[in-house]
Amino acid sequence: MPRHGETIGQTPDWLPHERPMMPGSPSTPDFPLPFRVVHALISVLIGVTGSLGTALISVNLPAIQGSLGLTPTQGAWLTTIYIMTNISMNLLLVKYRQQFGIRRFTLVFLSLYTVAAFAHLFLDNYPMALALRAISGVGAAALSALAMFYMLQAFPASFRMGALVLGVGVSQLGAPLARVISTGLLDAAYWHGLYALEACLAAACLAAVLLFRLPHGVRIHVFEKTDALTFALLGGGLGLIVAVLGLGRIVWWFEAPWLGWCLAAAVVMIAIASLVEHGRVHPLIDTRWVATGAFLRFCLNIALVRLILSEQSVGAAGLMNALGLAAEQQRLLYGVVLLATIAGVVVSASTLNQKTLAPQFLGSILLIAVGAFLDARATVLTAPVNLYLSQALLAFAAAMFLGPAFMFGIGQLLTRGLGSIITFSVMFGVAQNLGGLFGASLLGTLQTVRAQHHAVYLAEHLTGSDPAVAATLQAYGGAYAATQADPAFRAADGVALLTQQLIQQANILAFNDVFRVIGIIAVAQFFYAALLFMLLAVRMKRQGAQAPAPPSPPTSSKPASEPA
C-alpha cells in the first residue's frame, strides 16, 4: 500500500522557476507571449463562467420561480443547494488535484459542470432543477482554482503575487455582469436564455482547456479511508448551516422547527469531525492551526468583510426594488459597478506587496463604510444615478479586499507549512460563503423588522381627522374619478394608494437603517483590523531586534602589512 505523501510517477527535471508551488498545482514553464495572452483570456473566461452561472440564477430567481410555478421557499432552495454542494466539495478538491493531477481534475469537474449546464435546458420539473443545481455546485467548486492556475501561466515568476490576485479577482465579475445582461436574455428567450448562456460558456471553457491544457505538476498519494468519514461529517454539517442561513429569513427563524434541528445536527457533526481530525496523523483539516488565535482572527475578518459587502446584494438591490425600479433602469448602474470591480482587481494586483497589504485591506473596509453612509440618505426620489458613487466605491473595495485577504492567508500558510493547504483552502471558502450568507440573512432580517417598526410609526401619525391626510386621501380618490363612479370605492382606492406609499416609505427608512448598521460595523472593523496590524508590526519588530547578529568574519592578530 503506498505511503501518504509518496510521489506518483516520475518528476520532470524542472528549472527552479518552473517547479510547481506545491503538489496538485501545475508547473510554470516559459511560454511565448501569444500563449501567455491566451492563458490569461482562458482564466477570465473560466472565472466569469463560474461566477456568472450562479449569479444569473440568483438575480433572475423571480422569473424562474414563475416559469416553474415555485413558491419563494422552493425558489430559495435552488440557490441554497448550489452553495451547499459547492462549499462541501472544497474539502476534497485539493486532495483530488494532488493525487490525480491537475489535468484530470480540470477535465472531470469542468465536464461535470458543462453537462449539468446543458441539462438545465431540458428541465421540466422542480426536483430535476434542484438536482442539477446541486451538481452545478460540485462542478463550479473547481472553476475558481482553474482560473487562478491559468492566470499564473500568463505572467512571469516576478509577477506571481499579482497573477494570483488577478486569478482570484476575475471570479468577482460575474455578479455585476449578470445584472447588466439579464434583461436582454430574458427578453430574447425568457429563462431558457439564462441557462443557454451558462451552457455555452461552460462548453467554451471545456474547449479552451482541451486546446490549451495546463502543464503537468507533481502527484502524490494523499487520500485515506478516514477522509470519507470526515467529508460526510464536515461537509454535511457545513451544508446544514448553509441551509439554515439560506432559508431562515424566508420561512422565518422561529416559525420553522426544522431550522433548529438542522443547526443542532450541524454542531454535532462538525464537533465529531473535529475530534476525528484532531487525532489523525495526516488530517484533512489541521485543527491545531484552526484553533489558533491568529487563524481565527483571519477568518473573522474575512467573514466580517463579506457580511458588510452584502450591502450591494441585499441593501442596494433591495432598495431599488422597494423604489419600484425595473431591471432595465438599473443596467447602467451595474455597468458602473462592473467597471469599478475591474478597476479594483487591476489596482490591487498591480500594487500589492508586503508593504501595501495592510493599507489595501484597511482601505477597502474604509471605502465600504463611506459607501454605506452615502446610501443611508435614500428617499423616495432616489434614482440609480444617485447610487453611482457609493456602489462604485463598494465594488472597488470588494475587488481590492480579496487580494490582500488571500495573500495574508497564504503568508500564514507558509509559516505553518504547505501540508495545511487544504485547511486554508476550505476555511477561506467557508469564511467567505458563510460570511456572505450570514450577512444576507442578518441584513434582510433587520430590514424586515425595521420596516414593520417604521410602518407602525407612520401609520400612528396618519389619522382621518388630520386635514392634510384628508386632503391627500381626497386627491388620491379623485385620481380614480374617470374610471370609478362610486364615491365609496374611490375613497377605498385612495386609502389603498396611501397605504402603498406608507409601506414604500417604511421600507426605504428600513434600508437606511441597514446602511447605517453596515457603516458602523465597517468602522468598527477598520479600527479592529488596524489594531491587529499594529500589534503584528510591533511583534515582528521585536523579533527582528532579538534575532542574533550574524557572526563577524575572523580577524588576524598579524599586522595588516604581513600576509595572513
Buried (B, 14 or more C-beta within 10 A) or exposed (E): EEEEEEEBEEBEEBEEEBBBBBBBBBBBBEBEEEBBEBBBBBBBBBBBBBBBBBBBBBBBBEBBBEEBEBEEEBBBBBBBBBBBBBBBBBBBBBBBBBBBBBBEBBBBBBBBBBBBBBBBEEBEEBEBBBBBBBBBBBBBBBBBBBBBBBBBBBBEEEBBBBBBBBBBBBBBBBBBBBBBBBBEBBEEEBBBBBBBBBBBBBBBBBEBBEEBEBBBBBBBBBBBEBBEBBBBBBBBBBBBBBBBBBBBBBBEEEEBEEBEEBBEBBEEBBEBBBEBBBEBEEBBBBBBBBEEEEBEBBBBBBBBBBBBBBBBBBBBBBBBBBBEBEBEBBBEBBBBBBBBBBBBBBBBBEBBEEEBBBBBBBBBBBBBBBBBBBBBEBEEEBEBEBBBBBBBBBBBBBBBBBBBBBBBBBEBBEEBEEBBBBBBBBBBBBBBBBBBBBBBBBBBBBBBEBBEBBBEEBEEEBEEEEEEBEEBBEEBBEEBEEEBEEEEEBBBBBBEBBEEEBBBBBBBBBBBBBBBBBBBBBBBBBEBBBEBBEEBEEEEEEEEEEEEEEEEEEEEEEEEEEEE
